[in-house]
Amino acid sequence: MTVRRTALVTGASRGIGRAIAERLAEEGFDLTLSARADGPLKDTADQLRVHGGRVETASADMADPEQVEALADAHLQLHGGIDVLVLAAGMGTGGELAAYPLHKLDTMLAVNLRSNFQLTQRLLPALRTAGAAPSGLGAKIIAIASITGVVSEPGLAAYGATKAALISLCESITTAEGARGVNATALSPGYVDTDMAAWVHDRVDPATMIQVSDIAELAVALCRLSRYAAVPNIVVTRPGETLWRA
Ligand SMILES: NC(=O)c1ccc[n+]([C@@H]2O[C@H](COP(=O)([O-])OP(=O)(O)OC[C@H]3O[C@@H](n4cnc5c(N)ncnc54)[C@H](OP(=O)(O)O)[C@@H]3O)[C@@H](O)[C@H]2O)c1
């Protein structure tokens, strides 16, 4: 009998998180989908159930540590374990370094970094169990960072700093937990055609942006690797002169 793997996907109601959740559903994963707004989350879950797996929802605001803790516990209660943790919930606001409001930096750090650290910590015992499973696939953490965490982008100092920290966190997770079969990967794209990238439509044609399916494909490939292959960070960029630009 094949043991079904389970995944918790944050930011799962639209964009990159939704695309990854859909590909994982196609691959036979049981899922918990999370985001703040309950309606779109439930609609997404209804759509993903056609693939035959168990798809549950648990809404949570990643800015609120109590809700983050409750989300981790809800996933374990629903599924009894976790094989893959997809950290796709995120936010970004631009602004000049000199005048960037610190309260906005605090919120962005909470959503883009602290929540992911906290979810990892809370789920670590269950991830270690999956890491040692006989399948040899181990447990995976896949965090959606950004190319702005690798090379700085004008006007995105705060956002880029949160994503650089997330890339570092992924490395640290693999360094600390890889021997137990728990590996983390940051996926660091340039502009992906989602709602989040709509603010640059006046200068970047959405038709030329990275597709959510590109990121989802990489996530699925990572889930197929053995526990002995660690992939710290994958930069996905747009071809041409934008090679090292968002
Ligand atoms: N699009 C890009 O160009 C791009 C490039 C590089 C990296 N990224 C990163 O990719 C990730 C996904 O972005 P996307 O482009 O798919 O954005 P998106 O289409 O706007 O989707 C964002 C998802 O995250 C959820 N979310 C947002 N804030 C949240 C919060 N405080 N708590 C819980 N859930 C929250 C949203 O649902 P609710 O609003 O209902 O909460 C939604 O499901 C983000 O981490 C982003 O930084 C995006």
The ligand as an SDF file (V2000), in Angstrom:
LIG
                    3D

 48 52  0  0  0  0  0  0  0  0999 V2000
    4.5870   37.4810   -7.7100 N   0  0  0  0  0  0  0  0  0  0  0  0
    5.8790   37.7460   -7.7110 C   0  0  0  0  0  0  0  0  0  0  0  0
    6.3810   38.4710   -8.5940 O   0  0  0  0  0  0  0  0  0  0  0  0
    6.7810   37.1670   -6.6550 C   0  0  0  0  0  0  0  0  0  0  0  0
    8.1610   37.1570   -6.9160 C   0  0  0  0  0  0  0  0  0  0  0  0
    9.0210   36.6270   -5.9600 C   0  0  0  0  0  0  0  0  0  0  0  0
    8.5040   36.1110   -4.7840 C   0  0  0  0  0  0  0  0  0  0  0  0
    7.1610   36.1520   -4.5500 N   0  0  0  0  0  0  0  0  0  0  0  0
    6.6960   35.6010   -3.2790 C   0  0  0  0  0  0  0  0  0  0  0  0
    5.8410   34.5240   -3.5630 O   0  0  0  0  0  0  0  0  0  0  0  0
    4.9170   34.3530   -2.4930 C   0  0  0  0  0  0  0  0  0  0  0  0
    3.5180   34.2270   -3.0690 C   0  0  0  0  0  0  0  0  0  0  0  0
    3.2240   35.4570   -3.7500 O   0  0  0  0  0  0  0  0  0  0  0  0
    2.1570   35.5470   -4.9330 P   0  0  0  0  0  0  0  0  0  0  0  0
    2.7910   36.3070   -6.0150 O   0  0  0  0  0  0  0  0  0  0  0  0
    1.5600   34.2120   -5.1880 O   0  0  0  0  0  0  0  0  0  0  0  0
    1.1050   36.5190   -4.2320 O   0  0  0  0  0  0  0  0  0  0  0  0
   -0.5010   36.5510   -4.2550 P   0  0  0  0  0  0  0  0  0  0  0  0
   -1.0210   36.0780   -5.5660 O   0  0  0  0  0  0  0  0  0  0  0  0
   -0.8500   37.9150   -3.7880 O   0  0  0  0  0  0  0  0  0  0  0  0
   -0.9070   35.4580   -3.1380 O   0  0  0  0  0  0  0  0  0  0  0  0
   -0.5350   35.6490   -1.8060 C   0  0  0  0  0  0  0  0  0  0  0  0
   -1.1200   34.5390   -0.9630 C   0  0  0  0  0  0  0  0  0  0  0  0
   -0.6750   34.7120    0.3890 O   0  0  0  0  0  0  0  0  0  0  0  0
   -1.7950   34.9310    1.2560 C   0  0  0  0  0  0  0  0  0  0  0  0
   -1.4010   35.9150    2.2630 N   0  0  0  0  0  0  0  0  0  0  0  0
   -1.0120   37.1920    2.0580 C   0  0  0  0  0  0  0  0  0  0  0  0
   -0.7630   37.8010    3.2360 N   0  0  0  0  0  0  0  0  0  0  0  0
   -1.0010   36.8780    4.2050 C   0  0  0  0  0  0  0  0  0  0  0  0
   -0.9460   36.8910    5.6270 C   0  0  0  0  0  0  0  0  0  0  0  0
   -0.6110   38.0000    6.3130 N   0  0  0  0  0  0  0  0  0  0  0  0
   -1.2650   35.7650    6.3030 N   0  0  0  0  0  0  0  0  0  0  0  0
   -1.6190   34.6380    5.6350 C   0  0  0  0  0  0  0  0  0  0  0  0
   -1.6970   34.5590    4.2950 N   0  0  0  0  0  0  0  0  0  0  0  0
   -1.4010   35.6760    3.5880 C   0  0  0  0  0  0  0  0  0  0  0  0
   -2.9210   35.4160    0.3240 C   0  0  0  0  0  0  0  0  0  0  0  0
   -4.2310   35.1380    0.8060 O   0  0  0  0  0  0  0  0  0  0  0  0
   -5.0130   36.1860    1.7700 P   0  0  0  0  0  0  0  0  0  0  0  0
   -4.8500   37.5490    1.1470 O   0  0  0  0  0  0  0  0  0  0  0  0
   -6.4260   35.7100    1.8270 O   0  0  0  0  0  0  0  0  0  0  0  0
   -4.3500   36.0700    3.0930 O   0  0  0  0  0  0  0  0  0  0  0  0
   -2.6330   34.5710   -0.9220 C   0  0  0  0  0  0  0  0  0  0  0  0
   -3.1270   33.2580   -0.7410 O   0  0  0  0  0  0  0  0  0  0  0  0
    5.1190   35.5460   -1.5640 C   0  0  0  0  0  0  0  0  0  0  0  0
    5.9080   35.1580   -0.4720 O   0  0  0  0  0  0  0  0  0  0  0  0
    5.8760   36.5350   -2.4190 C   0  0  0  0  0  0  0  0  0  0  0  0
    6.6800   37.3940   -1.6340 O   0  0  0  0  0  0  0  0  0  0  0  0
    6.3020   36.6590   -5.4670 C   0  0  0  0  0  0  0  0  0  0  0  0
  1  2  1  0
  2  3  2  0
  2  4  1  0
  4  5  1  0
  4 48  2  0
  5  6  2  0
  6  7  1  0
  7  8  2  0
  8  9  1  0
  8 48  1  0
  9 10  1  0
  9 46  1  0
 10 11  1  0
 11 12  1  0
 11 44  1  0
 12 13  1  0
 13 14  1  0
 14 15  2  0
 14 16  1  0
 14 17  1  0
 17 18  1  0
 18 19  2  0
 18 20  1  0
 18 21  1  0
 21 22  1  0
 22 23  1  0
 23 24  1  0
 23 42  1  0
 24 25  1  0
 25 26  1  0
 25 36  1  0
 26 27  1  0
 26 35  1  0
 27 28  2  0
 28 29  1  0
 29 30  1  0
 29 35  2  0
 30 31  1  0
 30 32  2  0
 32 33  1  0
 33 34  2  0
 34 35  1  0
 36 37  1  0
 36 42  1  0
 37 38  1  0
 38 39  2  0
 38 40  1  0
 38 41  1  0
 42 43  1  0
 44 45  1  0
 44 46  1  0
 46 47  1  0
M  CHG  2   8   1  16  -1
M  END
$$$$
